[in-house]
Amino acid sequence: MMGLDSKIPAGALADKWKNHKDHMELVAPNNRDKIDIIVVGTGLAGGSAAATLAEQGYNVKAFCYQDSPRRAHSIAAQGGINAAKNYQNDGDSIYRLFYDTIKGGDYRAREANVHRLAEVSGNIIDQCVAQGVPFGREYGGMLDNRSFGGVQVKRTFYAKGQTGQQLLLGAYAAMSRQIGKGRIKMYNRHEMMDIVLVDGKARGIIARNLITGEIERHSAHAVVVATGGYGNVYFLSTNAMGSNASAVWKIHKKGAYFANPCYVQIHPTCIPVHGTQQSKLTLMSESLRNSGRIWVPKKKEDAVAIREGKKKAKDIPEEDRDYYLERRYPAFGNLVPRDVASRAAKERCDAGFGIENNDTKEGVFLDFSTEIMKKGKESATEKNIHNPSSDQIYSLGRAWVEEKYGNLFQMYEKITADNPYETPMKIYPAVHYTMGGIWVDYNLMSSIPGCFVIGEANFSDHGANRLGASALMQGLADGYFVLPYTIANYLSADIRTGAIPTDTPEFDQAEKNIQDKISFFLNNKGKYSVDHFHKRLGNIMWNKVGMGRTGKGLQEAIQEIQEVRKDFWENVKVPGEADNLNPELEKAFRVADFLELGQLMAIDALNRNESCGGHFREEYSTPDGEAQRDDQNYKYVAAWEYKGADINQEVLHKEELVYENIEVKTRSYK
């Protein structure tokens, strides 16, 4: 087991990455085809990594549980991708992106990693433009930028509301080229069941063919895990139903430290929960906060009337509307960071001002009427329409909004049957992204030698809260511009190793463990479905490890999750067979992992006696309800080491965070 050595290069912050690249070991081009690399996950991080490594000449085996990499959850990202190009000439810079990211993460991210991310951000845009990604452009042909939460510049590049999809198609095209050349061997509809260690190094995986049920052995000189986040621990989240934490949890149980599991992002602009049988939530892009104003009625009786259907949003006069983000945070208004906006919505709904007629009365308005009229007047002026009528102004303004956000408005109307051009959207916070993940050093290697973790699956860049449009940036930075350098430094020692055999005791034991667990699930005479237990876990997590956390609630959550775990192993019922397509068997493995991870999340949250970013302990807040950090005692990365089935026995390792280039201070967006 390695110690907790972050391997941050010495020297000035702005020179660390350049100097590190200059002094790393390399693998010569004529030696790269002697080396095999497994990439698990083919979203933006995994897809870009697989394409780049194959382009360099390595033999890549890529695994995804979907029928195609094009279905990776990266496709769901809507609003954009950040980069410090300063096209808007409004004061942006690499340092500004670095600073905003550190501040947005509430001073709980590693300085060196974040600065590197800011440095390579511009390269990502150039790469994607070269691939043909259809970014939005201004009238003169230059790439356009949006504003996003937590910043005061426009640095977010976008492709309408389909940015993730377009970027993923770019990465997939690069992958497809390498598949065609035979440099990537693609394993669709395969799921990683375990990692295999030989002499302490990652040397392969056990995978299950999800169509035939066949258990397969795959070896490599290094394993890259790029399987996304663990938001589905909560059952209801904005993640795709198949998104899971099994790969990262498997490597955690083999020795990879799990960092900051309590750091979960609640996204403020999700369509509210509408019923107890719902299985997924739908996100509305943060980009909508550029043009929408968030409000609830000032009077409780108006909120009640709206919930009961006696009044509509248009019936509430302007003076009786509480634009609470603009009131509380005048400097940033509706563009405060996600954690701040989410807690503010919760506070208003907890106080009785929610407008949605669901079980919890939770929901707020996202209103575009002001922007429609404003842009309508600008368009009328541009078109030399003197004294335009209200209808003309509305029509012109609607056309502007439709050009910017049309597909998002269409999606909202299809789901809710409400026309957001005419009535405000209803939104409420929901689990979205996870900042925690596998601990990695500066080279993106976990505490298992040869096991690299990239994208949302690692912890490295976002601290306690991710700024909007930074997920796509990190995924592509890791895959295109960081890992291809750092993995060579590790693989340079393997050019004489030769192919890794799979007929070894390590592979035998790993495969047997999986077969035994499959046999257990299919033969257990339980009473309840997998979803029964997942919903119970999700209810505990949302209510006690969600937006607002207390010491008492977290202690209860730990005990309650233990009880659900015990009940799961005694009473889960998994129908079907092992040797064909069996979604319930897939879910059983995932929920077993969710139960253990959920318990660790609660333990980590209980251990961190402060509020920072998405981790909000109600006992540690300012009189006006803002997060109250404890930099003296908790300015560290919490990296947990697995110690067996009793999750309470996990051992905490601390990586102290050192800030030499910024002043650590209380976040303020007022």
DOSE-242409 format. One line per field, with one value per residue (C-alpha): x, y negated, z negated. Coordinates in steps of 0.02 Angstrom, whole numbers, plus 32768, in hexadecimal, padded with zeros to 4 digits. Last residue first. Layout:
BEGIN
east: (X, ...)
north: (Y, ...)
up: (Z, ...)
END
This chain:
BEGIN
east: (7B75, 7BCF, 7C41, 7CB2, 7D0D, 7DC7, 7E5F, 7ED1, 7F16, 7FC0, 800B, 7F74, 7FA2, 7F22, 7F51, 7F36, 7EE5, 7ED2, 7E36, 7E29, 7D89, 7D4B, 7C99, 7C8A, 7C85, 7CA0, 7D5C, 7DE0, 7DCC, 7E39, 7DE7, 7E34, 7DF5, 7E46, 7E7A, 7E4F, 7DE6, 7E2F, 7E6E, 7E07, 7D62, 7CE2, 7C3C, 7BBB, 7B39, 7A95, 7A8F, 7ACB, 7B60, 7B5E, 7BAE, 7B20, 7AC4, 7B51, 7B54, 7BC6, 7BA5, 7C23, 7C6B, 7C16, 7C7D, 7C8C, 7CC8, 7CC0, 7C04, 7C0E, 7C95, 7C2D, 7B92, 7BF0, 7C3C, 7B8D, 7B54, 7BED, 7BBE, 7B09, 7B35, 7BA8, 7B1E, 7AAD, 7B23, 7B34, 7A78, 7A5A, 7ABC, 7A5D, 79B9, 79F1, 7A06, 7A3D, 7A77, 7ADC, 7ABA, 7A00, 7962, 791E, 7981, 792C, 797E, 794D, 79E5, 7A6E, 79FA, 79BB, 7A6C, 7A92, 79EE, 7A1E, 7ACB, 7A7C, 7A0E, 7AA3, 7B09, 7A71, 7A49, 7AF9, 7AE7, 7A41, 7A88, 7B21, 7AB7, 7AAF, 7A50, 7A5B, 7A5F, 7AAA, 7A13, 7977, 79C4, 7A30, 79AA, 792B, 79AB, 79D6, 791F, 790B, 79A2, 795F, 78B8, 7910, 796D, 78C7, 7886, 785C, 78FF, 7927, 79DD, 7A0B, 7A26, 7A80, 7AEF, 7B23, 7B53, 7BB9, 7C15, 7C39, 7C82, 7CF4, 7D29, 7D5E, 7DCB, 7E18, 7E47, 7E88, 7EFF, 7F2C, 7F6A, 7F24, 7F0E, 7FBF, 8002, 8053, 810B, 8166, 81F1, 8198, 8151, 81BE, 8189, 80D5, 80D5, 8118, 80B0, 8013, 803D, 8045, 7FAB, 7F51, 7F5C, 7F29, 7EA1, 7E53, 7E70, 7E4A, 7DB2, 7D64, 7D98, 7D4B, 7CAD, 7C96, 7CC1, 7C24, 7BD6, 7C4B, 7C6B, 7C58, 7CBD, 7D63, 7D4F, 7DF1, 7E2D, 7DA8, 7DAE, 7D1C, 7CDF, 7D6C, 7E02, 7E40, 7EE7, 7F0D, 7FC3, 7FF9, 7F5F, 7F5C, 7F09, 7F67, 7F2F, 7FE5, 7FC9, 7F92, 7EE8, 7E64, 7DCC, 7D31, 7CE5, 7CA3, 7C03, 7B8A, 7ACC, 7A60, 79C6, 7996, 78E8, 789F, 77F9, 7809, 77AF, 7713, 7706, 77AE, 77BB, 7728, 76EA, 76C9, 7748, 77BD, 77A0, 779E, 7845, 7896, 7856, 7899, 7941, 7940, 791E, 79A2, 7A04, 799F, 78FC, 792F, 794D, 78AA, 784B, 7891, 7858, 77A8, 779B, 77D1, 7757, 76C9, 76F4, 76E7, 7781, 7791, 7815, 7851, 7900, 792F, 79B8, 7942, 78BE, 7942, 7976, 78C0, 78A1, 7940, 78FD, 784C, 7886, 7905, 7881, 7807, 7886, 7850, 789E, 781C, 7837, 780B, 77F0, 7741, 7783, 7703, 76F2, 768E, 7722, 7729, 7799, 7788, 7772, 7814, 785D, 783B, 789A, 792C, 7935, 7941, 79CE, 7A28, 7A24, 7A5F, 7AF4, 7B27, 7B15, 7B83, 7B2E, 7AF1, 7A40, 7A85, 7B43, 7B69, 7AB8, 7AC0, 7A2E, 79AE, 79E2, 79DC, 7933, 78D5, 7840, 77A4, 7719, 7752, 7752, 769B, 7670, 75E5, 7665, 76A6, 75FC, 7578, 74F5, 7558, 7573, 762E, 7614, 7599, 7611, 769E, 762B, 75F9, 76B0, 76CD, 7771, 774E, 77E2, 786B, 78F8, 791D, 7945, 79BE, 7A6A, 7A19, 79E8, 7AA0, 7A8C, 7A38, 7994, 79B2, 7937, 791A, 7912, 78AE, 7806, 778A, 7775, 773D, 7766, 7819, 7848, 7899, 794E, 799E, 79FC, 7A78, 7AA8, 7B5F, 7BA3, 7C41, 7C25, 7C98, 7D2F, 7DB2, 7DA7, 7E52, 7E79, 7EA4, 7E41, 7D9D, 7DB3, 7DD0, 7D26, 7CD4, 7D16, 7CD2, 7C2B, 7C00, 7B6C, 7B1A, 7A9A, 7A02, 7A50, 7A80, 7A0D, 79EE, 796D, 79BB, 7A2D, 7ABF, 7A9B, 7B0F, 7BA8, 7C14, 7C61, 7CAB, 7D57, 7DC9, 7E70, 7EC7, 7F80, 7FEE, 7F57, 7EF4, 7E40, 7DE3, 7D2F, 7C90, 7C0A, 7B5B, 7B2F, 7AEE, 7B40, 7BEB, 7C37, 7CE4, 7D74, 7DFE, 7EB7, 7F66, 7F54, 7FF3, 8009, 806A, 7FD9, 7F38, 7E95, 7E07, 7D55, 7CAC, 7CCB, 7C2F, 7C24, 7B9B, 7C1C, 7CCE, 7D33, 7DE2, 7E3C, 7ED8, 7E82, 7E89, 7DCC, 7DC4, 7E40, 7DD1, 7D3A, 7D8D, 7DAA, 7CF5, 7CBE, 7D1E, 7CC9, 7C20, 7C3B, 7C5C, 7BBB, 7B54, 7B9E, 7B7B, 7AC7, 7A6B, 7AA8, 7B5A, 7BB9, 7C59, 7C55, 7CD0, 7C62, 7CA5, 7C64, 7C6C, 7C0D, 7B81, 7B97, 7BA5, 7B9E, 7C21, 7C1D, 7CA0, 7CCE, 7C6E, 7C45, 7B8F, 7BC8, 7BE1, 7B99, 7C0A, 7BEF, 7C73, 7CD0, 7D64, 7DD5, 7D5B, 7D6B, 7E29, 7E2D, 7DAE, 7E10, 7EB3, 7E66, 7E45, 7EF9, 7F34, 7E94, 7E9F, 7F56, 7F27, 7EA4, 7F1D, 7FA2, 7F2B, 7ED9, 7E21, 7DCB, 7DCC, 7D0F, 7D09, 7CCB, 7D62, 7DDD, 7D81, 7D72, 7E2B, 7E64, 7DEF, 7E30, 7EE5, 7ECE, 7E82, 7DDB, 7DCE, 7D37, 7D85, 7CF7, 7D71, 7DCB, 7E10, 7E02, 7D97, 7CF3, 7C81, 7BC7, 7B12, 7ACB, 7B28, 7ABC, 7B34, 7BB5, 7B41, 7B91, 7B1A, 7B92, 7C0C, 7B98, 7B2C, 7B44, 7BB0, 7C50, 7CFD, 7D95, 7E2C, 7EBC, 7F5F, 7FD2, 8004, 7FF0, 7F49, 7F13, 7F3D, 7EE0, 7E42, 7E3A, 7E57, 7DD3, 7D55, 7D7C, 7D6B, 7CDB, 7C7C, 7CCE, 7CDB, 7D62, 7E03, 7E7A, 7F2B, 7F9D, 8055, 80C6, 8076, 80C2, 8176, 8195, 814A, 81C4, 8176, 81A5, 81E3, 81AE, 8225, 81DE, 812B, 814A, 819C, 8105, 808A, 80E1, 810B, 8072, 8075, 812C, 819D, 818B, 811F, 8087, 80A5, 8005, 8058, 7FDA, 8044, 8042, 8000)
north: (7855, 78EC, 7903, 7995, 7986, 7976, 79D6, 795C, 79A1, 79D8, 7A3D, 7AA5, 7B49, 7BD3, 7C5B, 7D09, 7D6A, 7E26, 7E6C, 7F27, 7F87, 7FEB, 7FA7, 7FF6, 80A3, 810F, 80F8, 8074, 7FFC, 7F60, 7EB4, 7E15, 7D74, 7CE3, 7C5D, 7BB1, 7BFB, 7BC3, 7B11, 7AF0, 7B09, 7AD4, 7A81, 7A93, 7A09, 7A03, 794C, 7972, 79D1, 7A8D, 7B21, 7B7A, 7B89, 7BF0, 7BC3, 7C29, 7BE4, 7B59, 7B5A, 7B6F, 7BAB, 7C41, 7CBA, 7D65, 7D71, 7D4D, 7DD2, 7E52, 7E28, 7E3D, 7EDF, 7F24, 7EF3, 7F4A, 7FEF, 7FE6, 7FAA, 8040, 80BE, 8050, 8065, 8122, 8137, 80BF, 812C, 81C6, 816A, 813A, 81F1, 820F, 82C3, 8348, 8317, 8338, 82DC, 8298, 8240, 823D, 81DD, 8219, 8246, 81E3, 814D, 8156, 8148, 80B7, 8060, 806F, 802A, 7F9B, 7F73, 7F6E, 7EFB, 7E8F, 7E7A, 7E3C, 7DC7, 7D82, 7D5F, 7D08, 7C9F, 7C94, 7C22, 7C3B, 7CF9, 7D75, 7D81, 7D6E, 7D94, 7E24, 7E78, 7E71, 7EAD, 7F45, 7F77, 7F5C, 7FCB, 8051, 8060, 8049, 80EE, 8149, 818F, 823A, 829A, 834E, 8330, 83A0, 831C, 82A3, 8327, 8374, 82CB, 82AC, 8351, 8331, 8288, 82CD, 835B, 82DF, 827E, 831E, 8364, 82BB, 82B1, 8369, 8352, 8381, 82CC, 82AD, 81FA, 81DF, 81B1, 815C, 810F, 8069, 8065, 7FE6, 7F5A, 7F81, 7F0E, 7E71, 7E9E, 7E95, 7DE0, 7D9C, 7DEF, 7DCF, 7D11, 7CCB, 7D2F, 7D97, 7D2E, 7C8A, 7CD7, 7D0F, 7C72, 7BFA, 7C61, 7C58, 7B9E, 7B5D, 7B2D, 7B13, 7BAF, 7BA8, 7BF0, 7BF6, 7BFB, 7C3B, 7CE1, 7D55, 7DDE, 7E36, 7D8E, 7D8F, 7E01, 7E92, 7EEA, 7F97, 7FC5, 7FBD, 7FC4, 7F23, 7ED3, 7E8A, 7DE3, 7DA8, 7D22, 7DAC, 7DFE, 7E1A, 7E73, 7E09, 7D70, 7CE1, 7D3F, 7CF7, 7CE9, 7D02, 7C94, 7BDE, 7B9F, 7B58, 7B1F, 7AC6, 7A21, 7A12, 79D1, 79FA, 7A8B, 7AE5, 7B64, 7C1A, 7C50, 7CC7, 7C91, 7BDA, 7BE8, 7C3D, 7BB6, 7B2E, 7B84, 7B9A, 7AE1, 7A9B, 7A19, 7A0C, 7A1C, 798F, 791B, 794D, 7932, 7883, 7858, 789C, 7846, 779F, 77AE, 77DD, 774D, 76D7, 7689, 75CB, 75C1, 7662, 763A, 76F4, 76DF, 767C, 7705, 7788, 772A, 7717, 77D1, 77FB, 779F, 77E3, 7897, 787E, 783D, 78C9, 7954, 7991, 7A20, 7A3D, 7A9E, 7B4F, 7BB7, 7BD6, 7C7A, 7CF1, 7C8F, 7BF2, 7B85, 7AD0, 7AD3, 7A3D, 7A9E, 7A76, 7B1E, 7AEA, 7A46, 7A9A, 7B26, 7AA8, 7A4C, 7AF0, 7B18, 7A6C, 7A71, 7B22, 7AFA, 7A60, 79B4, 7983, 794C, 78B3, 78AA, 7802, 77F2, 7895, 7898, 7832, 786D, 7920, 7901, 78BA, 78AC, 7882, 7818, 7775, 77C8, 77FA, 78B2, 78E7, 7914, 799F, 79F1, 79EC, 7A63, 7AFD, 7B38, 7B1E, 7A70, 7A42, 7A81, 7A18, 7981, 799C, 79A7, 78F7, 78C5, 793D, 79A2, 796D, 799E, 792E, 7981, 7943, 7976, 79F1, 7A56, 7A83, 7AEE, 7B6C, 7BBC, 7C64, 7CF3, 7D67, 7E24, 7EB4, 7E63, 7ED2, 7E5C, 7DCB, 7D23, 7D01, 7C53, 7C2E, 7C09, 7B5E, 7B52, 7BE1, 7C38, 7C64, 7CEB, 7CDC, 7D62, 7DDE, 7D6C, 7DE5, 7EA2, 7EF5, 7F7C, 801F, 80AF, 807A, 7FCE, 8020, 8074, 7FD3, 7F74, 7FF6, 8009, 7F51, 7F4D, 7EF6, 7F6E, 7F05, 7E6B, 7DE8, 7D58, 7DAB, 7E15, 7EB5, 7E51, 7EC6, 7E92, 7DFD, 7E6D, 7E1D, 7E49, 7EEC, 7EB5, 7F3C, 7F52, 7FFA, 8015, 809E, 80FC, 819B, 81C9, 825C, 827C, 82B5, 82E3, 82A1, 82A7, 81F6, 819F, 81E7, 81E2, 819C, 81CF, 8150, 8140, 8124, 80A2, 80B4, 8101, 8197, 81BD, 815F, 8186, 8107, 8140, 814D, 80D9, 80D9, 8107, 80D0, 808C, 80CF, 806A, 809E, 7FFC, 7FFE, 8060, 7FD0, 7FC9, 7FC4, 7F34, 7ECF, 7EFD, 7EB7, 7E0D, 7E0E, 7E3D, 7DAB, 7D32, 7D84, 7D6E, 7CB5, 7CA3, 7D02, 7CA5, 7BFD, 7C20, 7B88, 7B16, 7B4D, 7AF4, 7A9D, 7A59, 79CD, 7934, 78D8, 78BA, 796C, 79DB, 7A13, 7A11, 7988, 79B7, 79AC, 799F, 79E1, 795B, 7957, 789E, 78B9, 791C, 79D7, 7A6E, 7B06, 7B85, 7C08, 7C29, 7C8C, 7BF4, 7B8F, 7C14, 7C0D, 7B4E, 7B4C, 7BCB, 7B6C, 7AD6, 7B3B, 7B79, 7AF1, 7AEB, 7BA5, 7B93, 7B0B, 7B7D, 7C0D, 7BA2, 7B4E, 7BEC, 7BCD, 7BA2, 7AE5, 7AD4, 7B31, 7A90, 7A37, 7AB5, 7AB5, 79F7, 79E5, 7A5E, 7A0F, 7963, 799F, 79E4, 793F, 78E5, 7828, 7804, 7812, 7886, 78FE, 790B, 79B8, 7A05, 7A9D, 7ADD, 7B5C, 7B46, 7B4E, 7BF7, 7C8D, 7D25, 7D71, 7D86, 7E11, 7E87, 7EB8, 7E8E, 7F0D, 7F92, 8021, 7FDF, 8038, 7FEF, 803B, 8001, 806F, 8005, 803C, 7FA4, 7F45, 7E8D, 7E8A, 7F1A, 7EB4, 7E1E, 7E7C, 7EDD, 7E40, 7DDB, 7E67, 7E84, 7DCE, 7DA1, 7E42, 7EE7, 7F41, 7FBE, 7FA0, 8035, 8013, 808F, 806D, 80B7, 8046, 7FB3, 7FE8, 7F9F, 7EF8, 7EE9, 7EF1, 7E57, 7E31, 7D89, 7CF4, 7C79, 7CA7, 7C79, 7BD4, 7BA3, 7BDA, 7B82, 7ADF, 7A75, 7AB3, 7A87, 7B18, 7BC8, 7C4B, 7C8F, 7D48, 7D58, 7DD3, 7E2B, 7EC6, 7F55, 8000)
up: (805A, 80A1, 800B, 7FE6, 7F41, 7F5C, 7F97, 7FF0, 8091, 80D1, 8042, 8011, 7FBC, 7FA8, 7F2C, 7F6D, 7EE0, 7ECE, 7E7B, 7E58, 7E7F, 7DE9, 7DF0, 7E9D, 7E4C, 7EE6, 7EE3, 7EC4, 7F56, 7F4C, 7F4A, 7F8E, 7F3E, 7F9C, 7F23, 7EE2, 7E56, 7DAF, 7DC3, 7E5E, 7E05, 7E86, 7E62, 7EEE, 7EF8, 7E97, 7E64, 7DB3, 7DFC, 7E0C, 7DB5, 7D5A, 7E01, 7E4B, 7F03, 7F74, 8023, 8009, 7F5A, 7EB2, 7E20, 7DAE, 7E33, 7DDE, 7DED, 7EA8, 7EBE, 7E5D, 7EC3, 7F67, 7F27, 7F06, 7FB3, 7FFC, 7FAA, 7FDF, 808D, 80A7, 8082, 80ED, 8180, 8174, 8164, 81F5, 826E, 8232, 824E, 82FE, 8331, 83E5, 83F2, 8397, 82E3, 82DD, 82AE, 820B, 8181, 80D7, 8049, 7F9C, 7F35, 7F8C, 7F9E, 7EEA, 7EA7, 7F1C, 7EEC, 7E34, 7E54, 7EB5, 7E1F, 7DA7, 7E16, 7E3A, 7D81, 7D5F, 7DF3, 7DB4, 7D07, 7D4B, 7DBF, 7E7C, 7EF2, 7FAE, 7FA4, 7F29, 7EB6, 7F22, 7FCB, 7F8D, 7F26, 7FB4, 8031, 7FC6, 7FB9, 8074, 8099, 8026, 807F, 8127, 810B, 80FA, 8056, 800F, 8014, 803C, 806A, 80FC, 8183, 8110, 80C1, 8166, 81AB, 810E, 811F, 81D7, 81AD, 8125, 8198, 821F, 81A7, 8162, 820C, 8249, 81B5, 81C1, 8274, 831F, 8353, 8393, 83A0, 8449, 8445, 83B7, 841F, 8443, 8394, 8339, 83B0, 8381, 82E9, 833D, 83D4, 8368, 833D, 83EE, 843A, 8394, 839D, 8448, 849D, 8414, 8379, 83D1, 8425, 8382, 8324, 83A3, 83B5, 82F9, 82F1, 8345, 829D, 820B, 81A6, 80EA, 8059, 80B6, 8172, 81BD, 8177, 8138, 81BB, 8213, 8256, 82D7, 82C3, 825A, 8279, 8236, 8258, 81A3, 8132, 80CA, 8161, 81F5, 823D, 8250, 81CA, 8153, 8154, 80CE, 8114, 8111, 80BF, 8129, 8150, 81CE, 81D6, 813D, 814C, 812E, 8160, 8200, 8246, 82ED, 82FD, 8369, 841B, 8468, 83EE, 8441, 83C1, 83F4, 836F, 83CA, 847E, 8449, 83F0, 8486, 84FC, 848B, 8488, 8545, 855E, 84E9, 8549, 85EB, 858B, 8516, 85A9, 85FF, 855C, 8551, 8602, 85E2, 8539, 857F, 8610, 859A, 8527, 85BB, 8609, 85FF, 8689, 86D9, 8715, 871C, 869B, 862B, 8639, 860F, 8572, 853D, 8556, 84F7, 845E, 8472, 847D, 83F3, 8379, 83A6, 838D, 82E0, 827E, 81F6, 8155, 811D, 8081, 803E, 7FF3, 803D, 80DF, 8108, 8134, 80FB, 8060, 7FEB, 7F49, 7EEC, 7F20, 7FD3, 7FC0, 7F66, 7FE6, 8074, 801A, 7FFB, 80B4, 80ED, 8077, 80A7, 8160, 8162, 816D, 8219, 81EC, 8194, 819A, 8147, 80FC, 809A, 801E, 807E, 812B, 80EB, 8098, 812C, 80B8, 811D, 80D3, 8125, 81D0, 81C4, 81A6, 821E, 82A4, 8234, 822F, 81A6, 8161, 8194, 80E1, 80EB, 8134, 80AA, 8024, 806C, 8071, 7FBB, 7F8E, 7FCD, 8020, 80AF, 80EE, 8166, 81DA, 826F, 8315, 8399, 835D, 82E4, 837D, 8393, 82F8, 836A, 8337, 82E7, 82EB, 8257, 8259, 820E, 81EB, 818F, 80FB, 8168, 81B7, 8183, 81BD, 8267, 823D, 8235, 8190, 81A5, 8101, 8108, 8097, 802F, 7FA9, 8001, 7FE6, 8028, 803E, 802D, 80AC, 8054, 809E, 804D, 8099, 8143, 8136, 80F8, 818F, 8207, 81AC, 81A0, 8215, 82A7, 82F1, 82C7, 8315, 8295, 8264, 81BC, 8162, 8120, 80AA, 80CB, 817E, 8168, 816D, 81F3, 829A, 82DA, 8314, 82CB, 8323, 830C, 832E, 8376, 83B5, 839A, 83C1, 8375, 83A7, 834E, 83CD, 83A8, 8460, 8477, 83E2, 8408, 835B, 833C, 82CB, 82D5, 82F6, 82B5, 822D, 81C6, 811A, 8157, 81CB, 81AB, 8205, 820A, 81F4, 824A, 82DE, 8349, 8400, 8478, 84F3, 84F1, 856E, 85A2, 85C4, 8633, 86BC, 8738, 8740, 8684, 868B, 86FF, 8697, 85FC, 864E, 8689, 85DA, 8591, 8608, 85EC, 8532, 8549, 85AB, 852B, 8498, 84EA, 8516, 84D1, 855C, 8581, 84F7, 84C4, 8412, 83EC, 83CF, 8337, 8287, 8247, 81CC, 8241, 82FC, 837E, 8434, 84BE, 857C, 85F4, 8673, 8717, 871A, 86E5, 864E, 864F, 85F6, 85F6, 8680, 864F, 86F0, 86AE, 86C9, 8660, 85D9, 85D4, 85D2, 8545, 84E0, 84F8, 84A1, 8404, 83F7, 8380, 8319, 82F6, 82C9, 824D, 8200, 81EB, 8198, 811D, 80D9, 80B3, 800E, 8017, 8026, 80CD, 811F, 80D4, 811F, 81C5, 81CB, 81A5, 822D, 82AD, 827C, 8283, 8332, 8365, 8374, 836D, 83DA, 8487, 84BB, 850E, 8467, 8492, 83E4, 8409, 83C0, 8412, 8433, 83FE, 8427, 83E1, 8408, 8486, 83FD, 83C2, 8440, 84CC, 8559, 850F, 8559, 8519, 8469, 83E6, 842C, 843B, 849E, 84C0, 84FE, 8550, 8547, 85E3, 85B9, 8614, 85A4, 8509, 854F, 8580, 84DC, 8475, 84D3, 84BF, 8409, 83D5, 8449, 842E, 8458, 83B2, 8382, 83E3, 83E6, 8423, 847B, 849E, 8523, 85A6, 854A, 8563, 8610, 85D9, 8547, 849A, 8436, 8387, 8342, 8337, 83B6, 838A, 82D4, 8306, 836E, 82E8, 8258, 82AF, 8284, 81D1, 81B5, 818A, 8146, 8198, 813C, 811D, 80B5, 803F, 7FD1, 7FB4, 802F, 8000)
END
